[in-house]
Amino acid sequence: MTSPSRDRSALGRGVRTLIPAAPATASPGEAATAALASLRTVPVQAGVLQAAAVLLDTLTQDEDQGLREAAASTRDHLLTALGADPHTP
């Protein structure tokens, strides 16, 4: 059986492979753009995608243009994955 500390370590490695590391000085928009550049297919519950799309929609009004663009792009990817038109309210 695997010890709990080894399980957490494996989880951390798995998360790091899903979300590329960005420089410590990267803005949230830059980090999101980096993550979008390395898209890969993984199974996920549709409700998680819907919830994330709703939360990202609020960030499309942020002052930071990079964050707005990354949030809109990510939201659109999520809605498209759900089979929804990202440009229909």
Biopython code that builds the backbone (N, CA, C, O; Angstrom):
import numpy as np
from Bio.PDB.StructureBuilder import StructureBuilder

atoms = [
    (1, "MET", "N", (0.845, -1.185, 0.000)),
    (1, "MET", "CA", (0.000, 0.000, 0.000)),
    (1, "MET", "C", (0.884, 1.240, 0.000)),
    (1, "MET", "O", (1.956, 1.237, 0.605)),
    (2, "THR", "N", (0.448, 2.287, -0.667)),
    (2, "THR", "CA", (1.208, 3.530, -0.775)),
    (2, "THR", "C", (0.932, 4.411, 0.434)),
    (2, "THR", "O", (-0.212, 4.523, 0.874)),
    (3, "SER", "N", (1.965, 5.030, 0.966)),
    (3, "SER", "CA", (1.780, 5.907, 2.116)),
    (3, "SER", "C", (1.084, 7.197, 1.686)),
    (3, "SER", "O", (1.199, 7.598, 0.528)),
    (4, "PRO", "N", (0.357, 7.859, 2.608)),
    (4, "PRO", "CA", (-0.334, 9.106, 2.268)),
    (4, "PRO", "C", (0.598, 10.179, 1.730)),
    (4, "PRO", "O", (0.213, 10.927, 0.830)),
    (5, "SER", "N", (1.822, 10.277, 2.259)),
    (5, "SER", "CA", (2.736, 11.313, 1.772)),
    (5, "SER", "C", (3.150, 11.032, 0.332)),
    (5, "SER", "O", (3.328, 11.968, -0.448)),
    (6, "ARG", "N", (3.304, 9.772, -0.030)),
    (6, "ARG", "CA", (3.632, 9.442, -1.425)),
    (6, "ARG", "C", (2.451, 9.749, -2.338)),
    (6, "ARG", "O", (2.650, 10.197, -3.467)),
    (7, "ASP", "N", (1.216, 9.513, -1.867)),
    (7, "ASP", "CA", (0.026, 9.819, -2.661)),
    (7, "ASP", "C", (-0.047, 11.311, -2.965)),
    (7, "ASP", "O", (-0.336, 11.696, -4.097)),
    (8, "ARG", "N", (0.213, 12.158, -1.964)),
    (8, "ARG", "CA", (0.165, 13.607, -2.174)),
    (8, "ARG", "C", (1.243, 14.036, -3.154)),
    (8, "ARG", "O", (1.018, 14.909, -3.992)),
    (9, "SER", "N", (2.415, 13.420, -3.046)),
    (9, "SER", "CA", (3.509, 13.756, -3.947)),
    (9, "SER", "C", (3.132, 13.403, -5.385)),
    (9, "SER", "O", (3.402, 14.182, -6.299)),
    (10, "ALA", "N", (2.522, 12.258, -5.596)),
    (10, "ALA", "CA", (2.097, 11.856, -6.934)),
    (10, "ALA", "C", (1.015, 12.794, -7.447)),
    (10, "ALA", "O", (0.996, 13.134, -8.630)),
    (11, "LEU", "N", (0.120, 13.210, -6.571)),
    (11, "LEU", "CA", (-0.927, 14.152, -6.971)),
    (11, "LEU", "C", (-0.308, 15.466, -7.433)),
    (11, "LEU", "O", (-0.720, 16.019, -8.453)),
    (12, "GLY", "N", (0.669, 15.968, -6.699)),
    (12, "GLY", "CA", (1.333, 17.208, -7.083)),
    (12, "GLY", "C", (1.975, 17.102, -8.445)),
    (12, "GLY", "O", (1.878, 18.029, -9.250)),
    (13, "ARG", "N", (2.633, 15.980, -8.721)),
    (13, "ARG", "CA", (3.251, 15.776, -10.033)),
    (13, "ARG", "C", (2.185, 15.739, -11.119)),
    (13, "ARG", "O", (2.389, 16.278, -12.206)),
    (14, "GLY", "N", (1.048, 15.109, -10.834)),
    (14, "GLY", "CA", (-0.036, 15.035, -11.812)),
    (14, "GLY", "C", (-0.613, 16.406, -12.119)),
    (14, "GLY", "O", (-0.891, 16.721, -13.276)),
    (15, "VAL", "N", (-0.791, 17.212, -11.100)),
    (15, "VAL", "CA", (-1.311, 18.567, -11.298)),
    (15, "VAL", "C", (-0.327, 19.398, -12.107)),
    (15, "VAL", "O", (-0.726, 20.150, -12.997)),
    (16, "ARG", "N", (0.968, 19.264, -11.797)),
    (16, "ARG", "CA", (1.978, 20.022, -12.539)),
    (16, "ARG", "C", (2.013, 19.629, -14.008)),
    (16, "ARG", "O", (2.341, 20.463, -14.852)),
    (17, "THR", "N", (1.687, 18.386, -14.339)),
    (17, "THR", "CA", (1.683, 17.997, -15.754)),
    (17, "THR", "C", (0.459, 18.538, -16.463)),
    (17, "THR", "O", (0.498, 18.769, -17.672)),
    (18, "LEU", "N", (-0.631, 18.743, -15.731)),
    (18, "LEU", "CA", (-1.840, 19.305, -16.341)),
    (18, "LEU", "C", (-1.747, 20.814, -16.527)),
    (18, "LEU", "O", (-2.265, 21.350, -17.508)),
    (19, "ILE", "N", (-1.093, 21.504, -15.595)),
    (19, "ILE", "CA", (-1.014, 22.959, -15.634)),
    (19, "ILE", "C", (0.448, 23.353, -15.767)),
    (19, "ILE", "O", (1.214, 23.217, -14.813)),
    (20, "PRO", "N", (0.845, 23.841, -16.946)),
    (20, "PRO", "CA", (2.251, 24.211, -17.128)),
    (20, "PRO", "C", (2.683, 25.287, -16.138)),
    (20, "PRO", "O", (1.900, 26.163, -15.770)),
    (21, "ALA", "N", (3.923, 25.208, -15.721)),
    (21, "ALA", "CA", (4.462, 26.205, -14.802)),
    (21, "ALA", "C", (4.720, 27.500, -15.555)),
    (21, "ALA", "O", (5.202, 27.483, -16.688)),
    (22, "ALA", "N", (4.405, 28.593, -14.938)),
    (22, "ALA", "CA", (4.673, 29.914, -15.504)),
    (22, "ALA", "C", (5.683, 30.602, -14.597)),
    (22, "ALA", "O", (5.789, 30.262, -13.419)),
    (23, "PRO", "N", (6.415, 31.554, -15.126)),
    (23, "PRO", "CA", (7.351, 32.274, -14.265)),
    (23, "PRO", "C", (6.617, 32.904, -13.083)),
    (23, "PRO", "O", (5.440, 33.248, -13.186)),
    (24, "ALA", "N", (7.318, 33.052, -11.969)),
    (24, "ALA", "CA", (6.702, 33.604, -10.758)),
    (24, "ALA", "C", (6.172, 35.013, -10.993)),
    (24, "ALA", "O", (5.271, 35.457, -10.282)),
    (25, "THR", "N", (6.713, 35.720, -11.974)),
    (25, "THR", "CA", (6.281, 37.083, -12.239)),
    (25, "THR", "C", (5.142, 37.145, -13.258)),
    (25, "THR", "O", (4.696, 38.236, -13.613)),
    (26, "ALA", "N", (4.672, 36.007, -13.726)),
    (26, "ALA", "CA", (3.604, 35.991, -14.732)),
    (26, "ALA", "C", (2.290, 36.458, -14.111)),
    (26, "ALA", "O", (1.977, 36.145, -12.963)),
    (27, "SER", "N", (1.533, 37.217, -14.903)),
    (27, "SER", "CA", (0.197, 37.635, -14.459)),
    (27, "SER", "C", (-0.745, 36.447, -14.594)),
    (27, "SER", "O", (-0.404, 35.471, -15.264)),
    (28, "PRO", "N", (-1.923, 36.504, -13.973)),
    (28, "PRO", "CA", (-2.882, 35.419, -14.150)),
    (28, "PRO", "C", (-3.231, 35.194, -15.625)),
    (28, "PRO", "O", (-3.403, 34.054, -16.056)),
    (29, "GLY", "N", (-3.334, 36.266, -16.389)),
    (29, "GLY", "CA", (-3.634, 36.136, -17.814)),
    (29, "GLY", "C", (-2.525, 35.416, -18.561)),
    (29, "GLY", "O", (-2.799, 34.587, -19.430)),
    (30, "GLU", "N", (-1.269, 35.724, -18.230)),
    (30, "GLU", "CA", (-0.130, 35.058, -18.872)),
    (30, "GLU", "C", (-0.080, 33.576, -18.501)),
    (30, "GLU", "O", (0.203, 32.725, -19.344)),
    (31, "ALA", "N", (-0.356, 33.280, -17.242)),
    (31, "ALA", "CA", (-0.357, 31.884, -16.803)),
    (31, "ALA", "C", (-1.475, 31.103, -17.498)),
    (31, "ALA", "O", (-1.276, 29.958, -17.902)),
    (32, "ALA", "N", (-2.652, 31.725, -17.636)),
    (32, "ALA", "CA", (-3.764, 31.060, -18.318)),
    (32, "ALA", "C", (-3.452, 30.853, -19.788)),
    (32, "ALA", "O", (-3.777, 29.805, -20.345)),
    (33, "THR", "N", (-2.830, 31.831, -20.425)),
    (33, "THR", "CA", (-2.452, 31.703, -21.830)),
    (33, "THR", "C", (-1.463, 30.563, -22.006)),
    (33, "THR", "O", (-1.558, 29.811, -22.976)),
    (34, "ALA", "N", (-0.521, 30.421, -21.092)),
    (34, "ALA", "CA", (0.443, 29.324, -21.156)),
    (34, "ALA", "C", (-0.260, 27.975, -21.027)),
    (34, "ALA", "O", (0.084, 27.020, -21.724)),
    (35, "ALA", "N", (-1.239, 27.902, -20.142)),
    (35, "ALA", "CA", (-1.983, 26.652, -19.964)),
    (35, "ALA", "C", (-2.768, 26.308, -21.225)),
    (35, "ALA", "O", (-2.829, 25.143, -21.618)),
    (36, "LEU", "N", (-3.372, 27.317, -21.865)),
    (36, "LEU", "CA", (-4.138, 27.068, -23.086)),
    (36, "LEU", "C", (-3.252, 26.588, -24.229)),
    (36, "LEU", "O", (-3.715, 25.880, -25.123)),
    (37, "ALA", "N", (-1.990, 26.972, -24.199)),
    (37, "ALA", "CA", (-1.076, 26.577, -25.267)),
    (37, "ALA", "C", (-0.782, 25.081, -25.237)),
    (37, "ALA", "O", (-0.313, 24.526, -26.230)),
    (38, "SER", "N", (-1.046, 24.433, -24.132)),
    (38, "SER", "CA", (-0.748, 23.005, -24.024)),
    (38, "SER", "C", (-2.010, 22.187, -23.756)),
    (38, "SER", "O", (-2.014, 21.315, -22.887)),
    (39, "LEU", "N", (-3.067, 22.463, -24.492)),
    (39, "LEU", "CA", (-4.326, 21.747, -24.296)),
    (39, "LEU", "C", (-4.159, 20.256, -24.532)),
    (39, "LEU", "O", (-3.439, 19.833, -25.436)),
    (40, "ARG", "N", (-4.827, 19.475, -23.717)),
    (40, "ARG", "CA", (-4.884, 18.037, -23.931)),
    (40, "ARG", "C", (-6.230, 17.534, -23.453)),
    (40, "ARG", "O", (-6.890, 18.193, -22.650)),
    (41, "THR", "N", (-6.635, 16.400, -23.926)),
    (41, "THR", "CA", (-7.944, 15.854, -23.626)),
    (41, "THR", "C", (-7.906, 15.009, -22.355)),
    (41, "THR", "O", (-7.071, 14.116, -22.214)),
    (42, "VAL", "N", (-8.830, 15.309, -21.426)),
    (42, "VAL", "CA", (-8.974, 14.522, -20.204)),
    (42, "VAL", "C", (-10.469, 14.417, -19.895)),
    (42, "VAL", "O", (-11.233, 15.315, -20.248)),
    (43, "PRO", "N", (-10.896, 13.335, -19.242)),
    (43, "PRO", "CA", (-12.316, 13.220, -18.885)),
    (43, "PRO", "C", (-12.651, 14.172, -17.737)),
    (43, "PRO", "O", (-11.876, 14.315, -16.791)),
    (44, "VAL", "N", (-13.806, 14.815, -17.831)),
    (44, "VAL", "CA", (-14.242, 15.737, -16.776)),
    (44, "VAL", "C", (-15.770, 15.787, -16.778)),
    (44, "VAL", "O", (-16.403, 15.617, -17.821)),
    (45, "GLN", "N", (-16.343, 16.016, -15.629)),
    (45, "GLN", "CA", (-17.800, 16.131, -15.516)),
    (45, "GLN", "C", (-18.273, 17.421, -16.180)),
    (45, "GLN", "O", (-17.637, 18.462, -16.018)),
    (46, "ALA", "N", (-19.363, 17.371, -16.916)),
    (46, "ALA", "CA", (-19.897, 18.539, -17.616)),
    (46, "ALA", "C", (-20.220, 19.676, -16.645)),
    (46, "ALA", "O", (-20.030, 20.844, -16.984)),
    (47, "GLY", "N", (-20.695, 19.359, -15.468)),
    (47, "GLY", "CA", (-21.018, 20.390, -14.483)),
    (47, "GLY", "C", (-19.811, 21.219, -14.083)),
    (47, "GLY", "O", (-19.937, 22.412, -13.804)),
    (48, "VAL", "N", (-18.643, 20.594, -14.053)),
    (48, "VAL", "CA", (-17.413, 21.317, -13.724)),
    (48, "VAL", "C", (-17.121, 22.344, -14.818)),
    (48, "VAL", "O", (-16.742, 23.479, -14.526)),
    (49, "LEU", "N", (-17.298, 21.943, -16.070)),
    (49, "LEU", "CA", (-17.075, 22.864, -17.186)),
    (49, "LEU", "C", (-18.068, 24.022, -17.150)),
    (49, "LEU", "O", (-17.696, 25.174, -17.371)),
    (50, "GLN", "N", (-19.329, 23.711, -16.873)),
    (50, "GLN", "CA", (-20.349, 24.762, -16.808)),
    (50, "GLN", "C", (-20.046, 25.754, -15.699)),
    (50, "GLN", "O", (-20.151, 26.964, -15.902)),
    (51, "ALA", "N", (-19.676, 25.258, -14.539)),
    (51, "ALA", "CA", (-19.362, 26.137, -13.405)),
    (51, "ALA", "C", (-18.150, 27.011, -13.721)),
    (51, "ALA", "O", (-18.149, 28.206, -13.424)),
    (52, "ALA", "N", (-17.136, 26.427, -14.314)),
    (52, "ALA", "CA", (-15.937, 27.191, -14.655)),
    (52, "ALA", "C", (-16.251, 28.272, -15.680)),
    (52, "ALA", "O", (-15.728, 29.383, -15.587)),
    (53, "ALA", "N", (-17.099, 27.961, -16.655)),
    (53, "ALA", "CA", (-17.467, 28.947, -17.675)),
    (53, "ALA", "C", (-18.181, 30.139, -17.041)),
    (53, "ALA", "O", (-17.931, 31.285, -17.415)),
    (54, "VAL", "N", (-19.059, 29.875, -16.093)),
    (54, "VAL", "CA", (-19.776, 30.951, -15.406)),
    (54, "VAL", "C", (-18.796, 31.825, -14.618)),
    (54, "VAL", "O", (-18.877, 33.053, -14.669)),
    (55, "LEU", "N", (-17.882, 31.199, -13.898)),
    (55, "LEU", "CA", (-16.904, 31.960, -13.116)),
    (55, "LEU", "C", (-15.973, 32.767, -14.016)),
    (55, "LEU", "O", (-15.644, 33.912, -13.705)),
    (56, "LEU", "N", (-15.551, 32.176, -15.122)),
    (56, "LEU", "CA", (-14.665, 32.892, -16.043)),
    (56, "LEU", "C", (-15.358, 34.075, -16.693)),
    (56, "LEU", "O", (-14.714, 35.074, -17.014)),
    (57, "ASP", "N", (-16.648, 33.973, -16.887)),
    (57, "ASP", "CA", (-17.379, 35.064, -17.523)),
    (57, "ASP", "C", (-17.232, 36.359, -16.729)),
    (57, "ASP", "O", (-17.188, 37.440, -17.316)),
    (58, "THR", "N", (-17.155, 36.266, -15.415)),
    (58, "THR", "CA", (-16.991, 37.474, -14.593)),
    (58, "THR", "C", (-15.620, 38.113, -14.814)),
    (58, "THR", "O", (-15.474, 39.328, -14.682)),
    (59, "LEU", "N", (-14.617, 37.302, -15.148)),
    (59, "LEU", "CA", (-13.271, 37.836, -15.367)),
    (59, "LEU", "C", (-13.123, 38.543, -16.711)),
    (59, "LEU", "O", (-12.133, 39.238, -16.937)),
    (60, "THR", "N", (-14.090, 38.375, -17.599)),
    (60, "THR", "CA", (-14.000, 39.051, -18.896)),
    (60, "THR", "C", (-14.233, 40.548, -18.754)),
    (60, "THR", "O", (-14.115, 41.283, -19.735)),
    (61, "GLN", "N", (-14.563, 41.015, -17.553)),
    (61, "GLN", "CA", (-14.767, 42.442, -17.289)),
    (61, "GLN", "C", (-13.617, 43.048, -16.495)),
    (61, "GLN", "O", (-13.705, 44.202, -16.076)),
    (62, "ASP", "N", (-12.535, 42.292, -16.277)),
    (62, "ASP", "CA", (-11.404, 42.743, -15.475)),
    (62, "ASP", "C", (-10.655, 43.883, -16.165)),
    (62, "ASP", "O", (-10.749, 44.046, -17.381)),
    (63, "GLU", "N", (-9.909, 44.671, -15.382)),
    (63, "GLU", "CA", (-9.094, 45.777, -15.926)),
    (63, "GLU", "C", (-7.953, 45.266, -16.796)),
    (63, "GLU", "O", (-7.604, 45.896, -17.795)),
    (64, "ASP", "N", (-7.369, 44.129, -16.423)),
    (64, "ASP", "CA", (-6.199, 43.567, -17.102)),
    (64, "ASP", "C", (-6.624, 42.950, -18.438)),
    (64, "ASP", "O", (-7.354, 41.960, -18.470)),
    (65, "GLN", "N", (-6.158, 43.546, -19.534)),
    (65, "GLN", "CA", (-6.554, 43.073, -20.861)),
    (65, "GLN", "C", (-6.138, 41.623, -21.092)),
    (65, "GLN", "O", (-6.905, 40.846, -21.661)),
    (66, "GLY", "N", (-4.935, 41.249, -20.659)),
    (66, "GLY", "CA", (-4.474, 39.870, -20.817)),
    (66, "GLY", "C", (-5.370, 38.893, -20.088)),
    (66, "GLY", "O", (-5.680, 37.820, -20.607)),
    (67, "LEU", "N", (-5.790, 39.261, -18.880)),
    (67, "LEU", "CA", (-6.684, 38.410, -18.101)),
    (67, "LEU", "C", (-8.049, 38.315, -18.782)),
    (67, "LEU", "O", (-8.624, 37.230, -18.868)),
    (68, "ARG", "N", (-8.570, 39.448, -19.266)),
    (68, "ARG", "CA", (-9.860, 39.436, -19.976)),
    (68, "ARG", "C", (-9.819, 38.499, -21.169)),
    (68, "ARG", "O", (-10.729, 37.695, -21.369)),
    (69, "GLU", "N", (-8.750, 38.606, -21.969)),
    (69, "GLU", "CA", (-8.641, 37.791, -23.183)),
    (69, "GLU", "C", (-8.490, 36.307, -22.841)),
    (69, "GLU", "O", (-9.120, 35.454, -23.467)),
    (70, "ALA", "N", (-7.658, 36.005, -21.851)),
    (70, "ALA", "CA", (-7.465, 34.607, -21.449)),
    (70, "ALA", "C", (-8.759, 34.026, -20.880)),
    (70, "ALA", "O", (-9.108, 32.882, -21.172)),
    (71, "ALA", "N", (-9.466, 34.808, -20.071)),
    (71, "ALA", "CA", (-10.733, 34.334, -19.494)),
    (71, "ALA", "C", (-11.760, 34.083, -20.589)),
    (71, "ALA", "O", (-12.458, 33.069, -20.562)),
    (72, "ALA", "N", (-11.860, 34.987, -21.543)),
    (72, "ALA", "CA", (-12.829, 34.822, -22.636)),
    (72, "ALA", "C", (-12.477, 33.608, -23.486)),
    (72, "ALA", "O", (-13.357, 32.831, -23.856)),
    (73, "SER", "N", (-11.204, 33.444, -23.795)),
    (73, "SER", "CA", (-10.780, 32.305, -24.605)),
    (73, "SER", "C", (-11.040, 30.982, -23.889)),
    (73, "SER", "O", (-11.531, 30.025, -24.489)),
    (74, "THR", "N", (-10.707, 30.942, -22.607)),
    (74, "THR", "CA", (-10.924, 29.721, -21.832)),
    (74, "THR", "C", (-12.410, 29.424, -21.718)),
    (74, "THR", "O", (-12.831, 28.280, -21.891)),
    (75, "ARG", "N", (-13.206, 30.446, -21.428)),
    (75, "ARG", "CA", (-14.664, 30.273, -21.349)),
    (75, "ARG", "C", (-15.212, 29.728, -22.660)),
    (75, "ARG", "O", (-16.038, 28.815, -22.665)),
    (76, "ASP", "N", (-14.744, 30.295, -23.777)),
    (76, "ASP", "CA", (-15.223, 29.844, -25.084)),
    (76, "ASP", "C", (-14.835, 28.391, -25.354)),
    (76, "ASP", "O", (-15.623, 27.635, -25.924)),
    (77, "HIS", "N", (-13.624, 27.994, -24.949)),
    (77, "HIS", "CA", (-13.209, 26.591, -25.105)),
    (77, "HIS", "C", (-14.115, 25.672, -24.288)),
    (77, "HIS", "O", (-14.522, 24.613, -24.765)),
    (78, "LEU", "N", (-14.427, 26.074, -23.066)),
    (78, "LEU", "CA", (-15.282, 25.256, -22.212)),
    (78, "LEU", "C", (-16.684, 25.112, -22.800)),
    (78, "LEU", "O", (-17.241, 24.015, -22.835)),
    (79, "LEU", "N", (-17.244, 26.216, -23.257)),
    (79, "LEU", "CA", (-18.588, 26.165, -23.832)),
    (79, "LEU", "C", (-18.618, 25.344, -25.114)),
    (79, "LEU", "O", (-19.574, 24.608, -25.358)),
    (80, "THR", "N", (-17.589, 25.464, -25.924)),
    (80, "THR", "CA", (-17.506, 24.668, -27.153)),
    (80, "THR", "C", (-17.412, 23.182, -26.811)),
    (80, "THR", "O", (-18.039, 22.351, -27.469)),
    (81, "ALA", "N", (-16.635, 22.847, -25.787)),
    (81, "ALA", "CA", (-16.513, 21.450, -25.359)),
    (81, "ALA", "C", (-17.855, 20.891, -24.901)),
    (81, "ALA", "O", (-18.116, 19.694, -25.025)),
    (82, "LEU", "N", (-18.700, 21.768, -24.372)),
    (82, "LEU", "CA", (-20.032, 21.358, -23.925)),
    (82, "LEU", "C", (-21.040, 21.319, -25.071)),
    (82, "LEU", "O", (-22.183, 20.905, -24.880)),
    (83, "GLY", "N", (-20.621, 21.749, -26.258)),
    (83, "GLY", "CA", (-21.514, 21.759, -27.404)),
    (83, "GLY", "C", (-22.368, 23.002, -27.486)),
    (83, "GLY", "O", (-23.340, 23.040, -28.241)),
    (84, "ALA", "N", (-22.019, 24.027, -26.715)),
    (84, "ALA", "CA", (-22.764, 25.287, -26.711)),
    (84, "ALA", "C", (-22.065, 26.309, -27.584)),
    (84, "ALA", "O", (-20.849, 26.249, -27.763)),
    (85, "ASP", "N", (-22.819, 27.239, -28.126)),
    (85, "ASP", "CA", (-22.238, 28.335, -28.904)),
    (85, "ASP", "C", (-21.723, 29.372, -27.916)),
    (85, "ASP", "O", (-22.511, 29.958, -27.174)),
    (86, "PRO", "N", (-20.396, 29.612, -27.893)),
    (86, "PRO", "CA", (-19.846, 30.547, -26.907)),
    (86, "PRO", "C", (-20.276, 31.991, -27.121)),
    (86, "PRO", "O", (-20.053, 32.833, -26.252)),
    (87, "HIS", "N", (-20.875, 32.286, -28.240)),
    (87, "HIS", "CA", (-21.263, 33.668, -28.533)),
    (87, "HIS", "C", (-22.756, 33.906, -28.394)),
    (87, "HIS", "O", (-23.264, 34.959, -28.780)),
    (88, "THR", "N", (-23.464, 32.912, -27.835)),
    (88, "THR", "CA", (-24.878, 33.068, -27.562)),
    (88, "THR", "C", (-25.061, 33.266, -26.070)),
    (88, "THR", "O", (-24.636, 32.432, -25.271)),
    (89, "PRO", "N", (-25.703, 34.386, -25.686)),
    (89, "PRO", "CA", (-25.879, 34.656, -24.237)),
    (89, "PRO", "C", (-26.755, 33.636, -23.556)),
    (89, "PRO", "O", (-26.990, 33.731, -22.351)),
]
sb = StructureBuilder()
sb.init_structure("model")
sb.init_model(0)
sb.init_chain("A")
sb.init_seg("    ")
for serial, (resi, resn, name, xyz) in enumerate(atoms, 1):
    if name == "N":
        sb.init_residue(resn, " ", resi, " ")
    sb.init_atom(name, np.array(xyz, "f"), 0.0, 1.0, " ", f" {name:<3s}", serial, name[0])
structure = sb.get_structure()
